[in-house]
Amino acid sequence: MYTNELSALLWKERELLELLQFKLDEQHLLFVAGKTRWLSMATREIENVLEKVNNAGLVRAIEASKVAIEWGLDSHAPLSEIAKSAPEGIEKDLLSAHLTALRQTTEEIARLRDSNEQYLRAAHRSAQETLAQLGTDPTLYGRTGEPDAQSSAAQVLDTNL
């Protein structure tokens, strides 16, 4: 029986998704606190966890395929169909519990992702507006690294000096 292996892989995938949720929460807190210095590191950590989640998902899909075939389902049957087709008892309960937990965690991940994206868009807009206030061409240097003739005039950034 492949059910035990599938269950173990689902536990691992759930742990990785919870780690991803934690990393997104960290990123969110950095946005809220204005700690932009650490955002690139947080983003790299999220990308690393996402890679692990993707790999775990592939391994889980292979094992789920074996269970599906064993229970007379199509080898590409989704986990929800496999859980519904599980024999009554512990296997059905366990797969249903995994499925419920995975859905809840992915919903929370999507909410955090969307929230973080809103913060990022707002920060981007703010930076664009600040640059637009500096003049029509916010660059200070041309393509060759020489001062750009259009930007050679001094600009006042803080009038309260």
N, C-alpha and C positions, 0 to 999 in steps of 0.2 A: 504494500500500500504506500502510495505517495503522499497521503494526506498529512502525515507527521512532518515530512520535509517541507510541504507547502506551508503548513502552519508556522514552522520555524522561520521560513523566509518572510512570511507576512509580519512576524514579530520584528524581524530585522528592518523591514521596510517601514513599519510604524515608528520604530526608534529613529530612523533616519529622517522621516517626515517631522517628527517632534523636534529633532535637532535643527532642521530647516526652519521650523516655526520659531524656535528660540533665536536663531540668527536673524530672521526677519524682525523679530521683536527688538533685538539689539540695534539693528539698523534704524528702526523706527525711533527708538530712544535717542539715538545720535542725531537724527533729523530734528526732533523736538528740542533737544538741548543745544542745537546749533553747533555741534562738534563735528564740523565738516572735515576736519583733519583726518578722522578715522574712517570716513565713509568708503574710501577705496579699499581699505583693509577688510571692512565688513562685507563689501561687495565680493571681494575675492573669496572670502570664507563661504559666502552663500553659493557662489559658483562651484566651489569644491564639494559642498554638500549636495548640490543639484546633480553633479556628475555621479556621485555615489548613489543617489536616489534613482537615477536613470539606469545605472548598472544593476542595482537591486531589482528594479522593475523588470528588466530583461530576464534575469535569472528566475524571478518569480513566475513570469509568463511561461517559461519553459516547463517549470514544475506544475503549474496550473494546467497546462496542456496535457501533461501525463495523467493528472487526476481526471480531467474531462474525458479523455479517451477511456480510462478505466471505468468511468460511470456511464459510458455510452453516449457522450455528448460530442459535439464537433470540437476538434482540437483548438479552435480559435474562440471557444465560448468564453464570454467575460466572467469575471469572478462572481458577479451577482447571479448569473445563471448556474454556475457551479455550486454556489451556496444553496440555491433553491433546490437543486437536484441531489444534494447530499442526503445520505441515509438519515432517517430520524435518529436523534440522540446527540451524543457529544460532538460528532463531526459537524453536523448541521449547526449546532449552537456555536461552536468555535468559529467556523467560517463566517457565520452571520455576525458574530461579535467583531471579528476582524474587519469585515466589510463596513460595519457601522462606524468603527473607530477611524478607519481610513477616510471615509467620507467626511466625518466631522473635522478631522485634522486638515484635510485638503480645503475644506470650506474656510477654515480659519487662516490657512496659508494664503488663499486667494484674497481674503479681506485685508490681511497685512500687506500683501503685495500691492493691492490697489491703493491703500492708504500711503504707503511709501512712495508710490509713483506720483501721487498728488503732491506730496512734499517736494519731490524732485522737480516736477513741472513748475511749481511755484518758485523754487529757488532759481531755476533756469530763467523764468520770466523776469524775476527781480534783477538778475545779472544783466539781462538784455536791456532792461529799462535803465539801469545804472550806466551801462555803456552808451546808450543812446543819448543820455544827458551830457556826455562828454563831448559830443559833436557828431557830425555826420559820419566821420570815419574814425572808429575807436582804436585803430591800430596805431602803434607808435613807430613801427619799423616796416620798411618795405620788404620785398622778397629777398633782396641781397643782404639784408641785415643792416642796411644804412638807414638813418633817420628818414622817415617819410616826409616829403616836402609839405604835404597837406597837414601833418600833425606837428609841425615844428613850433607852433605857437603855444605858449604856456597856458595851462588851464587851471582854474581854481576849483578844487574839489570840496573844500570846507570853508565857507564864508565866515565862520565863527572864530577864525584864528586871530 
